[in-house]
């Protein structure tokens, strides 16, 4: 919910701007007061613990009380740092946005579209096992499915998800730099990739005769054919 690879990153303006904005937010309490050194350390402990709990558990691990207990802090501390559950989940998503391996990976740069697509698919496949990917997947599984319900119950989290998805959009577009592709088809591929990779990744843990390597090859070939079809 992802990873893509020869020394590319998000555009400097987008990346540095996002980092600066998120860094400023991370240094403030829920009430807008500046956190001291101890407060910043507590915030980082809570975020690390949240990622660990979310990554190692399932949707049932999406519990702010559990995270506070595992981090060794009180609920009052969570409220001071994040304002409540909504702020905590938003904080986790924003924390992942600053994670270089997840959001600013090395992108493939082959001038051959088929090779570029295959490289992106393999990078996404590897990303499925990242702690941050598992954590975000489990968190989003536990949140309301309907957008209006999500925005009503978890407005800060909904805003962070929108920011997260915007970063993913930018990353995919950047991954195809140098190719003159139909923007509508590229947008559809961008929407397809997370679910397709998640499905293939889950399939390998089932009783199946499916070869995941062949499945990824088929996906890459299908995407390449779709992007280049007249």
N, C-alpha and C positions, 0 to 999 in steps of 0.2 A: 502499500500500500507501500521504492524502489531503487535501481542501480543500472548504470550504463557505463566504456572504456576507451589513445596516444596523447597525451597531456593536454586535454581540453578541460574547461570548467564552465560553469555558468558565466555569463558576461560579467565583466568586472563591476560595472555599475549596478547590475541587479544583485550580484552576490554581496558586494561590500555594503550596499544600501540595506539589504535585508539583515546582514550581520549586525550593522550599527543599530538598527531599529530594535532587533531582538535583544542585543546586549544591553541597551538602555532599559528595556522592560525587565530584564532579568535582575537588574540591580535595585529594583524597587519592590516594596511590599505591596500587598493587595490594596492598601490605603494610599499608596503613592509616596510613602516615605522611603528615603534611601536606606538600604540595608548596610549594616556594618560588616566587618570581616566575618564575624561569627554567623551572622544572618545569611551571608552569601554561601558560607560553607554548609549551613543547614539546608539551604535551598538545593545546592548541588547534591547533597546526600539524599534528599527526598526524590529528586529527579532520577538519580542513578538507581535507587531502590525501586521506584515505580517501573522503570524499564526492565529491571531484573524480574520483578513479580509478574509483569504483563507478558514478558517473553517466555518465562518458564511455565506459566500456568495456561489456562484457557480463558474463555469469557468470564468464568467464575472468579478469576483473579483480578477482575476490574473492580477493586474495592479500595476506596480511599482509606478506610479504617485499617485494612490489612497493611497497606503501604506505610501508614503512620506507625503502626505497631512494629513492622519489620525495620523501619528506620530508627526506631527508638525515640520517637517524639510524640507529643500529645496532639489531639485534634485541634486544639487551640493554636498550635504552631503551624499546622497546615492552613488554618484560616488566616493567620497573620501573613503567611507567605503567598497564598494563592486566593484567599477569599472563600474557598469551598471546593466542592468536587469539580464544578465546571472549570474553575480557574486552574485546578491541578491538571485535568486532562488537557486543557489548552497549553499549559506549561510544558507538558510532556511532548506534545506535538511541536511546539516552538523549539524545544531543546533538540529534537531530532533534525529540525531544519538547519541547525548549525553544525550537524555532524558531517564532517567532510567525506568519509567513505560512502555514506548514504546519499547525500544530496549533491556532492561535487566529485563524482568518480572520474576516472580516466576513461575517456570515450574512444571507441574505435574510429579510425580515420581512413579506412580503405577507400580509394576512389571508385571501387566497384560496388554498386548498390547491394548485390546479393551478399557480398562479404561483410558489408557494413551492417545489414540486417541480421546476419548470423551472429556477428559480434555483439550486437545489442541484446539479442535473445539469450546468448550465453551469459552475458553480464547480469541480466535480470534473473536468470536461473540461479546463479551464484548468490544473488542478493536475497533470495527467498530464505536462506539460512542465516542471514544476519540477525543479531539480537534485536536491532531496531525494527527490522521488518516484521518479525514475529510479534513484537510488542504492539506496534501500530495496528497490525491485523487483528489481534485479540481485542484491543481497545475499540476499534470500529465495529467489531461484531457485537459488542455489548451496548452500543449506542442506538438510539431510535433510528429506524430505517427511513422514515419519511422526513423530508427536508424541513417541512414546516414544524413538525414535532421536535426535531433536533434543534432548530433555531429558537424555539420557544423554551425548551427545557435546559439547553446547554448553549446559550448564545456565544460565549467566548470560545467554546470548543468548536462550534460550527464555523466561526470566523477563522480559527486556526486550521481547520480542515480545508477551507477555501484557499487559504494561503499555501497550504501543503500541495493542493491540487494545481495551483498556479505555478508552483515551482516545478512540479512534474511536467506540466505542459511545456514550460520553457526548456527543461532538460531534454525532452524528446525532440523538440524542434531544433535544438542545438545539435543533437546527435546526428541529424540528417543535413547538417550544413554542407553546402557544396552541390546539393542535388536540387534540380528544378522539379519539385513534386507538387501534385495537386493538393492544395491546403485542406480541402474537404476530406480527401482520402487519408491524408496524414493525420488529421484530427480523429478519424475513425480508428486508425491503427493505434493511436495514442490511447483511445478509450478501450480498445480490445486487449492490449498487452497485459495489463495487471491481472485481469480475470483469467485470461488464457494461461499465463504463467502459473498463477495460483492453482488452477485446475490440474495442469500437468504435474506440478509439484506434489499435490495431494494424491494424485493417482499412483505415484510410486510407493505409497504406504498402504495401498490396498492389495487384495489378492487379485493380481492382474497379469496378463501376458503382454501388456503394452511395453514397448521398449522406449524409455524416456528420451534416449538420444535420437532415435528415429522420429519420435513425435516432435521434438524441437526442430529437427531438420525440416520436417513437413510444414511446421508453422512458419519457419523462415522462408521457405520456398513460396508458400501461399501469400505471405505478406509482400514479398518481392514481386510476384506476379500481379497482385492487386495494385501495387503502387506504379507499376510500369504499363498496365493495360491501357489500350487506347480509349 
